[in-house]
C-alpha cells in the first residue's frame, strides 16, 4: 500500500511541476501580448485574480473570461510566433507582422487583410509561406 501512496504522491508532484513550468512560461511570454489581452493575462497570471473576479470587473460572464484566457494561453505556449521571431532573418517585416496578427492576436485572415491593407489572397499566400517555415523549423524549435 505504501508503494501506491508513494506513486500517487510522486504523480501529484509531477503534475504540480508541469503546471508550475507552464505558468512560468506564460509569465515569460506575457510581454509578447499587448492591450486588453496583456491586461487580462496579467490579472490572471501575475495578480492571481479568479475568473469570477475578472468577469465582474469586465462585466462579462466567467465562461467568456475562461475561454479568452485559455485561447491566449494556447497562443503563448504553442510557439508558432516565437519560431517566426527566431527565424526573422528569413521573413520580411510584413510577414512577422502577419504572424503576430494570426498567431498571437488570433485575428482572422479577413481581419489581417483589413488591418494590413492587403487582399485576402495576399494574406493567405503570406501565411502559407510562414507556416511552411514553421514546419521546416519545428524540430529545431523543440530543442530550445
Backbone as a printed PyTorch tensor [residue, N CA C, xyz], in Angstrom:
tensor([[[  0.8110,  -1.1920,   0.0000],
         [  0.0000,   0.0000,   0.0000],
         [  0.8560,   1.2580,   0.0000]],

        [[  1.9690,   1.2360,   0.6910],
         [  2.8430,   2.4000,   0.7120],
         [  3.3660,   2.7380,  -0.6780]],

        [[  3.5730,   1.7200,  -1.4780],
         [  4.0710,   1.9370,  -2.8340],
         [  3.0390,   2.7220,  -3.6400]],

        [[  1.7630,   2.3470,  -3.5020],
         [  0.7030,   3.0410,  -4.2340],
         [  0.6300,   4.4940,  -3.7780]],

        [[  0.6950,   4.7400,  -2.4900],
         [  0.6320,   6.1010,  -1.9700],
         [  1.8420,   6.9100,  -2.4460]],

        [[  2.9880,   6.2830,  -2.4440],
         [  4.1860,   6.9800,  -2.8720],
         [  4.0880,   7.3210,  -4.3590]],

        [[  3.6290,   6.3990,  -5.1790],
         [  3.4800,   6.6600,  -6.5990],
         [  2.4600,   7.7620,  -6.8490]],

        [[  1.3880,   7.7530,  -6.0670],
         [  0.3680,   8.7860,  -6.2140],
         [  0.9330,  10.1430,  -5.8430]],

        [[  1.6930,  10.2150,  -4.7570],
         [  2.2680,  11.4900,  -4.3450],
         [  3.3170,  11.9650,  -5.3440]],

        [[  4.0700,  11.0180,  -5.9030],
         [  5.0270,  11.3910,  -6.9410],
         [  4.3050,  11.9310,  -8.1690]],

        [[  3.1950,  11.2830,  -8.5080],
         [  2.4030,  11.7410,  -9.6530],
         [  1.8570,  13.1500,  -9.3960]],

        [[  1.3520,  13.3840,  -8.2120],
         [  0.8270,  14.7090,  -7.8570],
         [  1.9360,  15.7450,  -7.9530]],

        [[  3.1140,  15.3970,  -7.4750],
         [  4.2460,  16.3240,  -7.5440],
         [  4.6390,  16.6190,  -8.9860]],

        [[  4.6250,  15.5820,  -9.8340],
         [  4.9260,  15.7770, -11.2490],
         [  3.9180,  16.7140, -11.9060]],

        [[  2.6430,  16.5190, -11.5990],
         [  1.5940,  17.3740, -12.1600],
         [  1.8020,  18.8230, -11.7060]],

        [[  2.1130,  19.0040, -10.4350],
         [  2.3610,  20.3600,  -9.9200],
         [  3.5700,  20.9850, -10.5960]],

        [[  4.6100,  20.2100, -10.8280],
         [  5.7990,  20.7260, -11.5120],
         [  5.4840,  21.1570, -12.9390]],

        [[  4.6950,  20.3550, -13.6350],
         [  4.3010,  20.6920, -15.0060],
         [  3.4860,  21.9770, -15.0140]],

        [[  2.5530,  22.0990, -14.0870],
         [  1.7350,  23.3130, -14.0010],
         [  2.5900,  24.5260, -13.6710]],

        [[  3.5290,  24.3590, -12.7770],
         [  4.4140,  25.4580, -12.3850],
         [  5.2490,  25.9260, -13.5830]],

        [[  5.7820,  24.9760, -14.3520],
         [  6.5610,  25.3280, -15.5470],
         [  5.6930,  26.0390, -16.5880]],

        [[  4.4470,  25.5920, -16.7200],
         [  3.5170,  26.2050, -17.6610],
         [  3.2400,  27.6660, -17.2710]],

        [[  3.0050,  27.9090, -15.9990],
         [  2.7470,  29.2720, -15.5170],
         [  3.9790,  30.1460, -15.7140]],

        [[  5.1590,  29.6090, -15.4380],
         [  6.3930,  30.3790, -15.6380],
         [  6.6000,  30.7210, -17.1150]],

        [[  6.2940,  29.7730, -17.9830],
         [  6.3920,  30.0270, -19.4180],
         [  5.4440,  31.1570, -19.8230]],

        [[  4.2180,  31.1070, -19.3210],
         [  3.2530,  32.1670, -19.6220],
         [  3.7390,  33.5190, -19.0940]],

        [[  4.3000,  33.5320, -17.8880],
         [  4.8240,  34.7900, -17.3270],
         [  5.9240,  35.3760, -18.2080]],

        [[  6.8200,  34.5190, -18.6670],
         [  7.9230,  34.9940, -19.5140],
         [  7.4230,  35.5360, -20.8460]],

        [[  6.3300,  34.9860, -21.3430],
         [  5.8430,  35.3820, -22.6640],
         [  4.7560,  36.4530, -22.6200]],

        [[  4.3880,  36.9250, -21.4470],
         [  3.3690,  37.9730, -21.3390],
         [  3.7400,  39.2180, -22.1310]],

        [[  5.0180,  39.5090, -22.2190],
         [  5.4910,  40.6890, -22.9380],
         [  5.1820,  40.6560, -24.4240]],

        [[  4.8740,  39.4910, -24.9610],
         [  4.5250,  39.3870, -26.3790],
         [  3.1320,  39.9430, -26.6610]],

        [[  2.2950,  39.9630, -25.6310],
         [  0.9270,  40.4390, -25.8020],
         [  0.8670,  41.9520, -25.6890]],

        [[ -0.2520,  42.5060, -26.1200],
         [ -0.4470,  43.9450, -25.9840],
         [ -1.9210,  44.2240, -25.6770]],

        [[ -2.1880,  45.4300, -25.2200],
         [ -3.5550,  45.8840, -24.9980],
         [ -4.3260,  45.0730, -23.9800]],

        [[ -5.5860,  44.8420, -24.2970],
         [ -6.5020,  44.1530, -23.3870],
         [ -6.0580,  42.7280, -23.0800]],

        [[ -5.4760,  42.0700, -24.0850],
         [ -5.0160,  40.6950, -23.8660],
         [ -3.9340,  40.6450, -22.7930]],

        [[ -3.0170,  41.5980, -22.8420],
         [ -1.9350,  41.6330, -21.8570],
         [ -2.4870,  41.9260, -20.4640]],

        [[ -3.4250,  42.8650, -20.3750],
         [ -4.0300,  43.2060, -19.0860],
         [ -4.7630,  41.9940, -18.5080]],

        [[ -5.5320,  41.3110, -19.3450],
         [ -6.2900,  40.1420, -18.9020],
         [ -5.3720,  39.0480, -18.3660]],

        [[ -4.3270,  38.7230, -19.1210],
         [ -3.4080,  37.6730, -18.6860],
         [ -2.6040,  38.0950, -17.4590]],

        [[ -2.2680,  39.3660, -17.3570],
         [ -1.5530,  39.8550, -16.1800],
         [ -2.4240,  39.7230, -14.9390]],

        [[ -3.7030,  40.0780, -15.0890],
         [ -4.6230,  39.9410, -13.9560],
         [ -4.6980,  38.4880, -13.4950]],

        [[ -4.7350,  37.5770, -14.4460],
         [ -4.8940,  36.1700, -14.1100],
         [ -3.5850,  35.5310, -13.6280]],

        [[ -2.5120,  35.6930, -14.3990],
         [ -1.2480,  35.0150, -14.0990],
         [ -0.4800,  35.7110, -12.9720]],

        [[ -0.2610,  37.0050, -13.1090],
         [  0.5890,  37.7170, -12.1650],
         [ -0.1490,  38.0840, -10.8790]],

        [[ -1.3510,  38.6430, -11.0340],
         [ -2.0970,  39.1070,  -9.8560],
         [ -2.8980,  38.0030,  -9.1920]],

        [[ -3.1280,  36.9040,  -9.8890],
         [ -3.8430,  35.7810,  -9.3070],
         [ -5.3420,  35.9820,  -9.1860]],

        [[ -5.9130,  36.8820,  -9.9780],
         [ -7.3570,  37.0770,  -9.9440],
         [ -8.0660,  35.8560, -10.5010]],

        [[ -9.2320,  35.5370,  -9.9410],
         [-10.0200,  34.4020, -10.4240],
         [-10.8340,  34.8230, -11.6400]],

        [[-11.3680,  33.8290, -12.3480],
         [-12.2360,  34.1220, -13.4820],
         [-13.4120,  34.9830, -13.0210]],

        [[-13.9610,  34.6520, -11.8680],
         [-15.1180,  35.3830, -11.3430],
         [-14.7710,  36.8490, -11.0910]],

        [[-13.6280,  37.1040, -10.4730],
         [-13.2210,  38.4800, -10.1850],
         [-13.0220,  39.2730, -11.4800]],

        [[-12.3570,  38.6620, -12.4310],
         [-12.1100,  39.3360, -13.7080],
         [-13.4280,  39.5820, -14.4360]],

        [[-14.3160,  38.5910, -14.4190],
         [-15.6150,  38.7300, -15.0860],
         [-16.4140,  39.8770, -14.4840]],

        [[-16.3920,  40.0060, -13.1780],
         [-17.1090,  41.1190, -12.5340],
         [-16.5350,  42.4620, -12.9520]],

        [[-15.2090,  42.5520, -12.9980],
         [-14.5750,  43.8100, -13.3980],
         [-14.9030,  44.1880, -14.8380]],

        [[-14.9400,  43.1860, -15.7110],
         [-15.1770,  43.4310, -17.1330],
         [-16.6560,  43.3980, -17.5110]],

        [[-17.4920,  43.0070, -16.5620],
         [-18.9300,  42.8910, -16.7800],
         [-19.2450,  41.9150, -17.9230]],

        [[-18.5840,  40.7550, -17.8620],
         [-18.8350,  39.6630, -18.8070],
         [-18.9830,  38.3750, -18.0070]],

        [[-19.3450,  37.2950, -18.6640],
         [-19.5210,  36.0240, -17.9620],
         [-18.1640,  35.3880, -17.6390]],

        [[-18.1760,  34.5540, -16.6190],
         [-16.9640,  33.8040, -16.2520],
         [-16.5150,  32.9180, -17.4050]],

        [[-17.4790,  32.3570, -18.1240],
         [-17.1680,  31.4820, -19.2530],
         [-16.3890,  32.2340, -20.3240]],

        [[-16.7910,  33.4630, -20.5910],
         [-16.0870,  34.2760, -21.5930],
         [-14.6500,  34.5340, -21.1660]],

        [[-14.4630,  34.8390, -19.8840],
         [-13.1190,  35.0950, -19.3640],
         [-12.2830,  33.8250, -19.4520]],

        [[-12.8500,  32.7030, -19.0370],
         [-12.1250,  31.4280, -19.0700],
         [-11.7290,  31.0680, -20.4990]],

        [[-12.6580,  31.2510, -21.4370],
         [-12.3780,  30.9280, -22.8410],
         [-11.2470,  31.8040, -23.3810]],

        [[-11.3120,  33.0970, -23.1020],
         [-10.3000,  34.0260, -23.6020],
         [ -8.9280,  33.6990, -23.0070]],

        [[ -8.8740,  33.4260, -21.7160],
         [ -7.6040,  33.0930, -21.0690],
         [ -7.0450,  31.7910, -21.6420]],

        [[ -7.9110,  30.8280, -21.8640],
         [ -7.4670,  29.5590, -22.4570],
         [ -6.8940,  29.7910, -23.8560]],

        [[ -7.5930,  30.5830, -24.6700],
         [ -7.1170,  30.8660, -26.0280],
         [ -5.7640,  31.5760, -25.9950]],

        [[ -5.6360,  32.5700, -25.1250],
         [ -4.3800,  33.3080, -25.0240],
         [ -3.2470,  32.4020, -24.5450]],

        [[ -3.5420,  31.5410, -23.5880],
         [ -2.5310,  30.5970, -23.0860],
         [ -2.0490,  29.6780, -24.2040]],

        [[ -2.9870,  29.1800, -24.9970],
         [ -2.6270,  28.3120, -26.1300],
         [ -1.7350,  29.0570, -27.1180]],

        [[ -2.1040,  30.2990, -27.4210],
         [ -1.3170,  31.0740, -28.3870],
         [  0.0880,  31.3580, -27.8680]],

        [[  0.1990,  31.6040, -26.5660],
         [  1.5120,  31.9090, -25.9980],
         [  2.4050,  30.6810, -25.8920]],

        [[  1.8070,  29.5180, -25.7250],
         [  2.6170,  28.3230, -25.4990],
         [  2.8710,  27.4870, -26.7490]],

        [[  2.1230,  27.7070, -27.8360],
         [  2.3190,  26.8450, -28.9970],
         [  3.6080,  27.1580, -29.7550]],

        [[  4.1620,  28.3340, -29.5820],
         [  5.4850,  28.6340, -30.1160],
         [  5.5630,  29.0160, -31.5820]],

        [[  4.4300,  29.0950, -32.2740],
         [  4.4810,  29.4360, -33.7040],
         [  5.0900,  30.8260, -33.9120]],

        [[  4.6140,  31.8110, -33.1450],
         [  5.1360,  33.1610, -33.3250],
         [  6.6060,  33.2390, -32.9280]],

        [[  6.9830,  32.5520, -31.8500],
         [  8.3870,  32.5720, -31.4300],
         [  9.2990,  31.9330, -32.4730]],

        [[  8.8080,  30.9120, -33.1570],
         [  9.5800,  30.3220, -34.2470],
         [  9.8210,  31.3570, -35.3360]],

        [[  8.7990,  32.1640, -35.6170],
         [  8.9470,  33.2320, -36.6130],
         [  9.9650,  34.2670, -36.1490]],

        [[  9.9070,  34.6370, -34.8780],
         [ 10.8390,  35.6330, -34.3480],
         [ 12.2690,  35.1010, -34.3870]],

        [[ 12.4450,  33.8430, -34.0200],
         [ 13.7880,  33.2460, -34.0400],
         [ 14.3590,  33.1660, -35.4550]],

        [[ 13.4740,  33.1040, -36.4370],
         [ 13.8990,  32.9970, -37.8370],
         [ 13.5360,  34.2520, -38.6150]],

        [[ 13.5690,  35.3880, -37.9530],
         [ 13.1540,  36.6480, -38.5920],
         [ 14.0370,  37.0330, -39.7690]],

        [[ 15.2430,  36.4950, -39.8140],
         [ 16.1080,  36.7740, -40.9640],
         [ 15.5580,  36.1370, -42.2440]],

        [[ 14.6620,  35.1690, -42.1090],
         [ 14.0740,  34.5040, -43.2680],
         [ 12.7030,  35.0810, -43.6310]],

        [[ 12.2150,  36.0210, -42.8170],
         [ 10.8960,  36.6180, -43.0420],
         [ 11.0110,  38.1330, -43.1610]],

        [[ 10.0960,  38.7120, -43.9220],
         [ 10.0590,  40.1740, -44.0340],
         [  9.3380,  40.7530, -42.8020]],

        [[  9.4670,  42.0480, -42.6270],
         [  8.7530,  42.7020, -41.5210],
         [  7.2520,  42.5030, -41.6480]],

        [[  6.7830,  42.5580, -42.8750],
         [  5.3540,  42.3680, -43.1170],
         [  4.9220,  40.9630, -42.7080]],

        [[  5.7350,  39.9570, -43.0200],
         [  5.4090,  38.5800, -42.6450],
         [  5.4260,  38.4060, -41.1270]],

        [[  6.3720,  39.0480, -40.4480],
         [  6.4090,  38.9900, -38.9810],
         [  5.1420,  39.6200, -38.4120]],

        [[  4.7240,  40.7520, -38.9790],
         [  3.5080,  41.4290, -38.5200],
         [  2.2770,  40.5470, -38.7380]],

        [[  2.2280,  39.8860, -39.8830],
         [  1.1090,  38.9810, -40.1760],
         [  1.1290,  37.7940, -39.2130]],

        [[  2.3130,  37.2700, -38.9320],
         [  2.4360,  36.1590, -37.9840],
         [  1.9400,  36.5810, -36.6020]],

        [[  2.3060,  37.7810, -36.1690],
         [  1.8350,  38.2970, -34.8810],
         [  0.3160,  38.3980, -34.8690]],

        [[ -0.2360,  38.9700, -35.9330],
         [ -1.6890,  39.1200, -36.0270],
         [ -2.4030,  37.7710, -35.9610]],

        [[ -1.8600,  36.7990, -36.6690],
         [ -2.5110,  35.5000, -36.7450],
         [ -2.2670,  34.6300, -35.5140]],

        [[ -0.9980,  34.4710, -35.1400],
         [ -0.6450,  33.5070, -34.0990],
         [ -0.7830,  34.0420, -32.6800]],

        [[ -0.5650,  35.3350, -32.4730],
         [ -0.6730,  35.8960, -31.1190],
         [ -2.0200,  36.5440, -30.8720]],

        [[ -2.4540,  37.3890, -31.8150],
         [ -3.6960,  38.1080, -31.6120],
         [ -4.9130,  37.2910, -32.0190]],

        [[ -4.6940,  36.2430, -32.7970],
         [ -5.7930,  35.3740, -33.1920],
         [ -6.7400,  36.0010, -34.1980]],

        [[ -6.2410,  36.9530, -34.9840],
         [ -7.0860,  37.5960, -35.9870],
         [ -7.3460,  36.6510, -37.1530]],

        [[ -8.5160,  36.7960, -37.7540],
         [ -8.8350,  36.0070, -38.9440],
         [ -8.0760,  36.5840, -40.1320]],

        [[ -8.0140,  35.8130, -41.2020],
         [ -7.3480,  36.2890, -42.4110],
         [ -7.9960,  37.5760, -42.9150]],

        [[ -9.3130,  37.6290, -42.8420],
         [-10.0410,  38.8130, -43.2910],
         [ -9.6780,  40.0370, -42.4470]],

        [[ -9.5790,  39.8530, -41.1320],
         [ -9.1980,  40.9560, -40.2450],
         [ -7.7610,  41.4110, -40.5110]],

        [[ -6.8850,  40.4600, -40.7700],
         [ -5.4890,  40.8000, -41.0840],
         [ -5.4320,  41.5910, -42.3850]],

        [[ -6.1870,  41.1390, -43.3830],
         [ -6.2000,  41.8270, -44.6800],
         [ -6.6430,  43.2800, -44.4990]],

        [[ -7.6620,  43.4870, -43.7160],
         [ -8.1550,  44.8430, -43.4850],
         [ -7.1310,  45.6760, -42.7170]],

        [[ -6.5710,  45.0910, -41.6570],
         [ -5.5950,  45.8000, -40.8170],
         [ -4.3440,  46.1680, -41.6050]],

        [[ -3.8900,  45.2860, -42.4630],
         [ -2.6350,  45.4810, -43.2050],
         [ -2.8440,  46.0440, -44.6100]],

        [[ -4.0860,  46.3710, -44.9490],
         [ -4.4190,  46.9010, -46.2840],
         [ -3.9100,  45.9780, -47.3880]],

        [[ -4.2800,  44.7140, -47.2530],
         [ -3.8700,  43.6960, -48.2180],
         [ -5.1090,  42.9700, -48.7200]],

        [[ -4.9420,  42.2580, -49.8050],
         [ -6.0340,  41.4030, -50.2640],
         [ -6.0390,  40.1290, -49.4180]],

        [[ -7.1840,  39.4900, -49.3660],
         [ -7.3000,  38.2330, -48.6350],
         [ -6.3750,  37.1810, -49.2440]],

        [[ -6.2750,  37.1990, -50.5730],
         [ -5.3790,  36.2660, -51.2670],
         [ -3.9310,  36.4740, -50.8150]],

        [[ -3.4970,  37.7370, -50.7110],
         [ -2.1160,  38.0340, -50.3080],
         [ -1.8510,  37.5510, -48.8830]],

        [[ -2.8390,  37.7270, -48.0080],
         [ -2.6790,  37.2580, -46.6200],
         [ -2.5330,  35.7460, -46.5980]],

        [[ -3.4000,  35.0460, -47.3200],
         [ -3.3240,  33.5710, -47.3690],
         [ -1.9690,  33.1080, -47.9010]],

        [[ -1.5090,  33.7810, -48.9300],
         [ -0.2250,  33.4280, -49.5370],
         [  0.9190,  33.6240, -48.5430]],

        [[  0.9330,  34.7620, -47.8530],
         [  1.9820,  35.0380, -46.8580],
         [  1.9170,  34.0390, -45.7020]],

        [[  0.7090,  33.7170, -45.2400],
         [  0.5730,  32.7470, -44.1420],
         [  1.0390,  31.3540, -44.5650]],

        [[  0.8330,  31.0120, -45.8140],
         [  1.3200,  29.7180, -46.3090],
         [  2.8430,  29.6760, -46.2540]],

        [[  3.4910,  30.7600, -46.6540],
         [  4.9600,  30.8470, -46.5930],
         [  5.4190,  30.7320, -45.1340]],

        [[  4.7350,  31.4540, -44.2460],
         [  5.0990,  31.4500, -42.8270],
         [  4.9270,  30.0580, -42.2300]],

        [[  3.8100,  29.4140, -42.5310],
         [  3.5530,  28.0670, -41.9900],
         [  4.5560,  27.0490, -42.5160]],

        [[  4.9610,  27.1960, -43.7600],
         [  5.9920,  26.2980, -44.3060],
         [  7.3070,  26.4660, -43.5470]],

        [[  7.6670,  27.7030, -43.2530],
         [  8.8840,  27.9630, -42.4800],
         [  8.7700,  27.3330, -41.0860]],

        [[  7.6130,  27.4920, -40.4690],
         [  7.3960,  26.9190, -39.1350],
         [  7.5410,  25.4020, -39.1810]],

        [[  6.9670,  24.7740, -40.2070],
         [  7.0750,  23.3100, -40.3470],
         [  8.5290,  22.8780, -40.5020]],

        [[  9.2790,  23.6370, -41.2990],
         [ 10.6960,  23.3170, -41.5040],
         [ 11.5010,  23.4810, -40.2210]],

        [[ 11.1530,  24.4670, -39.4100],
         [ 11.9200,  24.8020, -38.2150],
         [ 11.4270,  24.0840, -36.9650]],

        [[ 10.3020,  23.4040, -37.0210],
         [  9.7170,  22.7720, -35.8430],
         [ 10.7070,  21.9070, -35.0750]],

        [[ 11.4260,  20.9890, -35.7350],
         [ 12.3900,  20.1690, -34.9880],
         [ 13.4610,  21.0090, -34.3160]],

        [[ 13.8820,  22.0820, -34.9640],
         [ 14.9040,  22.9650, -34.3900],
         [ 14.3270,  23.7200, -33.1960]],

        [[ 13.0720,  24.1870, -33.3130],
         [ 12.4370,  24.9700, -32.2480],
         [ 12.2500,  24.1330, -30.9820]],

        [[ 12.0380,  22.8140, -31.1270],
         [ 11.8200,  21.9630, -29.9610],
         [ 13.0880,  21.7260, -29.1440]],

        [[ 14.2350,  22.0820, -29.6840],
         [ 15.4860,  21.8730, -28.9660],
         [ 15.7120,  22.9240, -27.8870]],

        [[ 15.0180,  24.0500, -27.9630],
         [ 15.2460,  25.1460, -27.0090],
         [ 14.4480,  24.9890, -25.7690]]])
